[in-house]
Amino acid sequence: MYAVNYHRASSVADAAKRGGGDAKYLSGGMTLLPAMKTRLAAPSDLVDLSRLEELRGVRISGRTVTIGAATTHYEVSTDAGLKSAFPLLCRFASLIGDPAVRYKGTIGGSIANNDPAADYPAALVALGATVVTDKREIAAEDFFTGLFETALDDGEIVTAVRFDIPEKAGWEKFRNPASRYAIVGVFVAKKGDGVRVAVTGAGDDGVFRSKEIEAALAKGLDQKALDGISVPSDGLMGDIHASPEYRANLIAVMAKRAVAQAAG
Amino acid sequence: MSDVVMTVNGRKVAASVEDRTLLVHFLRENLNLTGTHVGCDTSQCGACVVHVDGKAVKSCTMLAAQASGSTIVTIEGLAEGAELHPVQAAFREHHGLQCGFCTPGMIMAATDMIRRHPEGLDEKTVRHELEGNICRCTGYHNIVKAILAASKAMAAGGEAKAA
């Protein structure tokens, strides 16, 4: 890791003052610190947001869920309110990384770093979530702009994520057995305005919606509608773990399982 | 440089370290607590697991500066004097180690796991929850046995000790 200056923010306003330029915000550090250790990221300064109480916690109001950006995966997976209102998200969070990673990793950190194999981007895009920052609100679909890239401006801070609980939803991922990152993960959500299917781990540009699978499910969450479906391998990642074609096939398989789960 | 102050195994420590110092290096090199190991260095293997404010985390993926103000327990802080912690005793009893490199992390992860499951553990849960700890000798069978035994022993002893 290159030399860096560490600051612990005393508030979001304090953090905003220290951000910008070559500084980066640090939350759980589960994406950023490994990137710094491998020198893929070399910020001049780290502004630590993880101890800011104002960024923590899950609030449920009617059908609307708001999760503070510094809420850890462990906290989401064990939140009593979410367990009764939207248990799938608790299960989803309990499948990120491993127990030690879940104690540290946060929803805000996951999305602000936008690792192409992170789980939350798929959930937020499928749920049609809104990303709340210290300056504005951004639709999840517009937030994730490419590999490790987001719509965040220099120095802008993710403060929360908000979404309405869907009528039905399912999540399946095929994990790398060592890193626990998704080789392919598919989140399916049905709301009044239709079915959204978001894929992580597979796209060259990070999370994306699968048009083919969404079209097949336009009439509802029916697993049979996905029989024989073919997902194109254009624009999919290929690496030592899986070729683009293998990932394309996995998208169809994971989507079927996610639909079965949502329908069940 | 960062001035860090933390409580490690019950002892208050203070030091001035480079901001980029990882907690695991601070423990090993500044405090000479070399029981905590560096295995993969990519937050996958779990050999570096320690407890920070009661939670098992990977000390290779946390800065010492982030841990300033926290309470840390490492493998060296688990036993009470000559008396092994029940999880350590169970690892010895069930031969839950081969080369021993992953053992400190396994034990720190296991004590956290047992604390999180006061209702008791079954084999499936233990194997699932050990997903962040890799034993390159592939000695999982006895590790799982040891954790199950420790969980029972601690429940029987009424000491769901947080450690």
Contacts between the chains, C-beta under 8 A, distances in Angstrom:
chain1	res1	chain2	res2	distance
A	1	B	20	4.7
A	1	B	22	7.8
A	2	B	20	7.2
A	3	B	18	6.8
A	3	B	19	7.2
A	3	B	20	5.8
A	4	B	19	5.4
A	4	B	20	5.2
A	5	B	19	5.6
A	6	B	2	5.5
A	6	B	19	4.0
A	6	B	63	6.2
A	6	B	65	4.3
A	6	B	66	7.6
A	8	B	65	7.7
A	8	B	68	7.9
A	26	B	66	7.5
A	29	B	61	6.1
A	29	B	62	6.3
A	29	B	63	7.4
A	29	B	66	7.0
A	30	B	43	6.9
A	30	B	61	6.5
A	33	B	43	7.9
A	33	B	61	5.0
A	33	B	62	7.2
A	33	B	63	7.3
A	34	B	42	6.1
A	34	B	43	5.8
A	34	B	61	6.4
A	36	B	20	7.8
A	37	B	41	6.9
A	37	B	42	7.6
A	38	B	42	7.9
A	46	B	19	7.5
A	46	B	63	7.7
A	48	B	65	7.9
A	48	B	66	6.2
A	50	B	66	7.2
A	74	B	55	7.8
A	97	B	132	7.0
A	98	B	46	7.4
A	98	B	131	4.6
A	98	B	132	2.6
A	98	B	133	7.8
A	99	B	56	6.6
A	99	B	109	6.9
A	99	B	112	7.0
A	99	B	113	7.0
A	99	B	116	7.8
A	99	B	129	5.7
A	99	B	131	7.7
A	99	B	132	5.9
A	100	B	43	8.0
A	100	B	46	6.6
A	100	B	49	5.7
A	100	B	56	5.3
A	100	B	57	5.1
A	100	B	58	4.8
A	100	B	109	6.8
A	100	B	132	5.0
A	101	B	43	6.7
A	101	B	58	7.1
A	101	B	132	6.5
A	103	B	55	4.4
A	103	B	56	6.8
A	103	B	57	5.4
A	104	B	57	5.5
A	104	B	58	7.7
A	104	B	61	7.3
A	104	B	62	7.0
A	178	B	44	5.5
A	178	B	134	7.4
A	179	B	42	7.6
A	179	B	44	5.6
A	180	B	44	7.6
A	180	B	131	6.4
A	180	B	132	7.5
